[in-house]
């Protein structure tokens, strides 16, 4: 997609940082070819990209184009598409009110100050404890990236969580299972450095279209492999015991085809 399709007038640009650890393009290439096979070629991947494009359109419509206060229904439509947040964040939204949380999201996107200041303000504006506190970052990352996927890299904890040294990034490191020091950090510049590295690798593979979404898909695939490797651990429960990694990818990206039992994906009971 052209870089200016989602330009909202914000001239903000994240300068990619140099990666502090070597990543292996061979592992990314293998991931890409596995995805092509699993999704039965380019058309299957194109269908997934189409769903991600629709998700971006929804985020932009609700947060940038329509400036009306968000209702519970519209907020739920957003949160339904945020994999980690939808399981833990709703009590915070109920406490703060959908309209106020919507204003906080909009401030994150186009409020005053640089990105680091807005991200800090976003987390401070939504006080939470326990499991809900840990997903405030994920919700902000979803809002930024899917409202403007060209400008902001995906910075969710499943891409990389420095506190646990876990995430998709680890799967790009040959022999990463045996490493104990991952000085990657969690700055937007480092995530953009990761995305720049992936972009260059995809260009070498002949991928020129929908690159931001293809980066997302490969990251989700890498994390699904991490989950499979940890199949006996607690991470598996987040996916409800699924074994189809293509569905895990859709779930991570918030674009599943079917809802389990036909109900909402949001967990609404208080889990503080």
N, C-alpha and C positions, 0 to 999 in steps of 0.2 A: 504494500500500500504506500502511496506517496507520503513523505514525511509531514506534509502540511495538512493532511486530511483532518487531523484532530487538533489543529492549532487553535487554542482558545485565546490567543493574544498574549500569552505568558511567554516571555523571552527566556525563561529559565532554562539553563543547560547544565547537565551534570557531566563534569569532566571525568572520564574513566581513570581510575587509579591503576598503577602497575600491580599486577597480582603478586603476592608475597610467596606463592607456592606454585610450582610447575603443574600445569594440567595437561592431560594427554589427549591430543586430538584423535588418536586412534580409538579411544574409548567413546568419544562423541560420534565418530563415524559409525562405529558398530551400533550405537544406540539409534542413529538415524535409519540405518538399514533394517534393524529389528522393527522399528516403527512402521516402515513401509510395508514390511511383510505382514505385520499384525493387523494393520488397517487396510490390507489388500490394495496397496498401491496409493498413488497420489490422490485418487478420488476420495478414499476414506479419510485421508488427512485433510483434504479440502473441506469435507463435511464438518470435521472437528473445528477447523479454522472458522468456518461459517458460524458455528455456535459461539465461538469466542468473540467474533465480530458483533454478533447480536448482543452478547453480554456487554460489550463496550457501549453499544448504542443505548442500552438500558441505563447504564451508569451515567452516561452523558445526559440523557434526557431527564433523569430524575435529579441529578446534582448540579448540572451546569445550564441546561437549556430551560428547564421549568423551575423558576425561582420560588414557587409556592412552597410553604412549609410542608415538610414531609409528614404524611399521616402514618399510622401504624401499618396500614396495608402496603403503602409504598415502601416503607422501611423494610418490612418483611420481604418484599420482592427483591430488594438489594441483598439483604442478609442471607436469603435462601441460596444465593450464588457465591457465598463465601464459606468454603469448606470448614476450616477450623473455627471461624468465628461463630457460625450458626449453631454450633453445639454448646456454646458457653456464654455468649454475649447478651442474650435477650433479657435477662434480669437487669442488666445495666441500662438497657434501652428503656425498659419499663420504668425504672427508677428516674431516669433523666428526662424521659419523654422523647418520642420520635422526632418532633419538630426541633428540639434543641440539639439532639445528636446529628440531625441533618445539617443544622447550621455549623456544627463543629466540623463535619465532613467538608462542607463547602469552604470553610476557612482554611482547611488543610490544602485544598486545591488552589485557591486564589486569594488567600488572605495576605496580610502584610508580612514582611520578613522573608528570609531565605528558607530553603527547604528544611534545613536542620532545625531552625526556630519553629517552623510550622509543625513539624513532626513532634517536637517536644511539647508544644502547646496543645496538640491533639491528645497526647497521652495524659497530660495534666488535667485536661478538661473533662476527662471521663474516668473519674476515680473508681477503682474496682479492687477487689481482693481475690485471693485464691486463683482458681483456674481462669476466671474471667479476666483478671489482670494480664495474664500471659497472652491473651489473644487480642488485646487492644492494638498491639503492633501489627498483627496480621490484618485486622480490619482496615487500619490506615494504609497498609501496603496494597490491599485490594483496591481501595478507593483511588489511590494515586495511579496505579498501573492500568487498571481497566477503564479509568476515565481518560487517560492519555498514554496509551501503550508505546507510542514512539518516544515520548519524553522520559518516562519513568520506568526503570527496570522493576521486575517483580521481586519484592524484598521480604516475602513471608518467611516464617521460621522453617518451613519445610524446604525452602531453597537453601538457607543456611541459618543455623542457630549457634552462635559462638559459645554460649553458656554450656551447651551439651556437646559441642563439636560434632553435630549431626546435620544431615540434610543432603540435598542432591549434589552439592559441590563435591562432597567426599567421593562420589562415584566417578568423578573425572580424574582421580588421582590413582595412578597405577601403584598397587601395593598399599592403598589407603587404609585397608583393614588393620595394618600393622603400625600405622603412625599414631602418635599420641599428641603431637603438637601441630595444631592447625591455626596459624596466625592470620586468619582471613579477616576477622573483624566483621562489623555490621554497618559500615558507613555506606551511604548511597553511592559514593564514588567507587567503592570496592565492588558493589553489585553491578554497577555500570561497567567496570573493568571486566567482570565475568561475562556480561552480555556482549561486550565488544569482542572478547576472545571467541565466544560462540558464534557471533555474527561472521567473523572472518572465516571460521571453520565451515560454516554453512555456505558461504560464497564459494569456497573451494570445492564444495560438493555440487555446485550449480544451483543452489537455492537462492533466488533473488526476490521472490514475492512473499508477502506476509511474514517477513523475518521475525518481527517481535513475537508473533504468536507461535511460530515454529520453535523459537527459543523456549517459550513457556512449555510447549509440548514435550520437548526433549528433557527439560528439567523435571517435569512431572514423571516422565518415563524413568529417569535415573532414580528419582526418589521411590518410585514403585519397586524398583529393583532392590533398593535399600530395605524397604519394608519386607519384601520377600525373604531377604537374607536374615531379617530379624523376626521371622515368622513365629517363633515361639515366645517373643517378647510382647510387651504391652502395646507396641505400635500397631500390631495386627488388628487389635480391637477397634481402632479408628476406622477400619474399612469393613467392619462387620463380617470378617472372615472371607472376604472375596478372594478369589484366585485369578480372575481375569484381569490382567494388568491394564488392558485397554479401558476397562470400566474404572479401575483405580485412577487412571490418568484423567478421565472425565470428571471423576469425583473431586480430585485435588483441584481441578480448574473450575469447579462449580458449574459444570454443564452436563450433568448426568441426563440420560435420556428418560429414565423412569424414576419415579419416587417409590420408595419401598412402602408397601401397604397403601399406596395412594394418598398418603397424608403429607403434612408439611415436613420439611427437613430440619426446621428450627426446633431446638430443644428449649421449651419455654419454662420448665420448672426451675426454681431457684437452686443453684448448685454452688453458691458461695461457701 
